[in-house]
Amino acid sequence: MLTQTTTRVLEPSDLDAALAVLDREPVANAFVTSRVQVAGLDPWRLGGEMWGWYEHGALTSLCYAGANLVPICATPRAVRAFADRARRAGRRCSSIVGPAESTAQLWRLLEPSWGPAREVRTHQPLMVTDRLPDPADVTPDPYVRRIRKDEMETIMPACVAMFTEEVGVSPLAGDGGLLYQARVAELVGSGRSFARLDADGRVLFKAEIGAATPLACQIQGVWVAPEHRGQGLAAPGMAAVLRYALADVAPVASLYVNDFNTAARRTYRRVGFQEVGAFMSVLF
């Protein structure tokens, strides 16, 4: 029997209760929700454990503990409990990421034992839109299209370049890139990888719909080839990806961006995205 407050690893039988928590904030939780809807709560299939925080017998907060540590709808008391569990288990994640307030509290509690971090990004605006931009402002790039399964070798170098530029380390380190290649292949195979190629088959612009639920999706991996930046490819490319997202995936599209990336934020605002909150990332 559960005490008034407790935390434990959730089991497959807890799926409905976990989804009810995730659905409270469908945009902010899109990444974890998409994983849970596909894999359930079995740690092997999910790629990590889901921790639950209970108050008076009711599940109120979650924390995904896999390659990322992600607090979800986490109250201050839940964050303290999750930090205690994470500290006892030792760091097994490559990052902590989530809503800025709860992630900042979680990091304050973990930093003495887990620090120092390689990088801390304290404010990453969360942006959303549910409509396409006015064609008078931005016209979707007609050359942006879905990447086919036989084009993995074409898109992979651009994905690696984007990841390395964004995160600061290559996704090919460690396991030689097997997990990262599998993730890229998953997105290509599900029709959620998009790019504009030039006449020689080189990637000029690319982006993915990285997470998808019936309520919201999340665009990620936005990248323009360095030699083509400043040529007006980003906004029309994003508008094209957004058109696919809203037509085929979910009624709301979101993304989060580094606050220091003023060019990207300006592009997203031009396409119609508005800031509704903030994320925080701690990178190890």
N, C-alpha and C positions, 0 to 999 in steps of 0.2 A: 504494500500500500504506500502511495506517495505521501511524503510529508508536505507541509505547507509550501515550502520552496525546495526545489531540488533540480539537479541537472543530470542527464544520462544520455547515453548513445541511443539514438532512435533505431527502431527495428522496422522491417517491412510492414508490419501491422499498424504502424503509426503514420502511414502514408497520407491518409485523408486529413488527419490533424495537421501534419506538416504543410500540406498544400493550402490549407485554410490560412495558416500564418503567412505563407508566401504570397497568397492572393491579396493580402491587405495592402501591399505596395507592389503592384504588378510591374511597374516600370523599373524601379530600383532593383527589384529581385529577379529580373528577367533571366539573367545568366544562370543563377542557381535553379530557378523554377524549370527552365528548359532541360537542365540535366536531370532533375528529379522526375519530370514527366516521362522521360525516356527510360531512365535506369531504375526508378524507384529509390528505396532507401538501403538496398543491399550494398554494403561498403565496396565489395569487389566490383560490381557493375557501375556504381556511382563514382568510383575513383577516390573515395574518402568517406569519412564518417560524417553523419549529421548529428550534432549535439542539440538536445532540447532543454529548455529551461521551463520549469513548471511553477506556477503559483496557484495555491489552493486546488491542486489537482488538474489545472488547465494548462495546456501547452501555450506559452505566450511569446517565446523568443527562440531563435535558432542560431546555430553557427555551423557553417560548412567547413570541415577540416580535411582538406585534400592538398592538391598542389598549391592552392590558395587557402588562406584562412579568411572566412567571410562572415562577419556578424550580420544577422538578418532580423530586422524588427527588434533589435536588442535593447532592452532597458538597461539603465546603469547597473542594477543588481545582477542582471543576466550577464552583462559584460564582465563583471568581477568574477562570476562563477566560471565563465568560459576562459578567462585569463588564468584562473587557478588550474583548470584542467589542461590547458595548453602548456603551462609552465611545467606541470608534472610529466607530461608526455614528451617534452622536448621539442625543439623546432624541427618540423619535417616539411614545411611549406617553403616555397620560393618567394611568397609575398603575402602581405595582409592587405586586403582591399575591401572597401564597402562604404556605406554612408559615412560622411566625414566625421560626424560627432561621435558615433559609437566606435569607429575605427581609431580615432584619436585617443579615446579613453582606453581601448584595448592595447594600443601601443605604449601608452604611458605605463601601464601595468606590466607589460612584457619586456620593455626595453632594458630594465636592469639585468635580466637574465638572458635575453635574446639579442641584445644590441652588441655592437652598433649595426645599423642598417647600411646597406650600400647607398641607398637614396630614399628620401621621404618626400612624397608629393602631397602636401597637406590640403590642397584645394584644386580639385578637378571638376569643373562645372558639369553637371548632368543636364543634358539638353534633350528636348522632345518636340515632336510635331505630329500632327494627324492629317496633314494636307500637303499637297504639292505647292511649290511656289508659283506665283503669277508668271505665266510665260513671258510677259513683258519685262519681268525682272531677270529670270533665269529659265532658259530652255533646256530640257534634258538632252544630254549628249546622245545622239542617235547611234553612235558607234560603240557605246558601252553596252556590253552583252554578258550573258552567262558564260562562264568558262566551262568547256567540255571536259569530260573525263580523260580524253586523249591529249589534253593540253597541260597536264600536271607539270611536265618539264618546262613549260613556258612560264607558268605562274609562280612556280616555287622560288626561283631566285628573287623575284620581287617581294614575295612574302618574307623571305629571310632578311632582305635588305630593310624592309619596313620594321620588322621585329627588332633587329639589331639597332637601328636608329632610335626607335622608341624606348626600348627597355635598357639598352646599353650593353647587352651581352648577346651573343649569337644563340639562336635556338638549336643550333647544330652541336653545341657543346654537351658534354655528359654522355648521352646515349647515342651520339652521332646523328641526332635529329630524327630518330625513329618516331617518337611520340609527336613531334611537331609535324612531320610529314603525314602521319596518320590523321592529325587534326585537319590539315589543309585538304587532304583527300576526302575527308568526311564532308567538309563544306562544299567542295566541288561536286561530290557525288549527290548531295542533297539540293543542288541548284542554287546555292547561296553564296557563290563566289563570282564576282563581276569584274570586268576589266575592259579597257580600250587598248587595242593593239595597233601598232603602226603597220605599214605595208610589209615590213620585214619580220613581223611577228613579235616585236619587242613590246613590253608592257609600258604604256605611257601613264595610265591611271588604273588603280585597282582599289577595291573595297569588298568587304564581306558582310553578310548578315550573320553575325556570330552566334546569336542566341535568338530563339523564336518560341513564343508561346501563343495561345489563341488570343491573348490580351495585348501583348507588346512584343516588339523585337528590338534588337540592339545591333546597330551598325558599328563595325570595327575595322581595323587594319587599313584605314584610308591612307593612300600613298600616291604621290606623283613622282615620276622619275626625276631625279635632281636636275638633269639637263633641260627638262621641260617645265620647271616651276616658273611661276610668274607669267605663264602664257594663257591663263584663263581656262585650264582644264578642270580644276577642282570643283567649282560650283556646278557646271553642267554635268560633270560626272556624278557628283553627289545627288543631284536632282534625278538622274537616271536610276541610280540605285534606290533612291527613295520611292520612285514610281513602282519599281518591282516590289519593294517591301510592303507598301500600302495596298497594292493590288493583289498580291499573292500570299502574303505572310501574316500580317497583323494590322489592326486598325491604328496602332500608334507605333512610331519608330523613335528610338532613343540612341544616344551615344554619350560618352563622357570624354573630356578633352583636358589636356594640361592647361592650367591657367596662363602659363607663360607663352603658349603657342597662339599668339595674337592673330596670325594669319589664318590659322584653322578656325578659330572662333569667329572671325569675321566672315569666313566662307560659310560656316554653318548657319550663322544668323541670316545671311543673304538668301540661303535656301529655305529659310523659314523656321529653323530650330530656335527654341526659346529655353533659357535657363530656368530650371525648376528646383534645383538643389545642387548638392556637391558630393563627390566621392573623395576618398583619400586612399593613397597607395603607399605601402612600405615595401621596398624592394630589397631582397637579400642577395 
